[in-house]
Amino acid sequence: FTEQAKCIREERQRLYAEKEILGGIRPFASRANFILFETPAGRATTIFQFLKAKGVLIKNLSTAGDLLKDCLRVTVGTPQENDVFLSVLRESLAE
């Protein structure tokens, strides 16, 4: 479990750093095995659907409204899973 926890922490930091430089994405600091992030206004559901169509499953929290409006949540995965997520997220932002 120690090695798995170390990998999750490293990947969480990498995901946070990568999202922080993506235009319009605002990640929230996390100590969990997931990262909540805000998308450009009004685009959360579109980005969620784009990711889903490409086989990347994350949680759409924007439907809850209020503070979670425009927010999605991604679970920290393996380095390979996170690479796919970041690549498809970039694609969705370019749409």
Secondary structure, 3 states (H helix, E strand, C coil): CHHHHHHHHHHHHHHHHHHHHCCCCEECCCCCCEEEEECCCCCHHHHHHHHHHCCCCCEECHHHCHHHCCEEEEECCCHHHHHHHHHHHHHHHHC
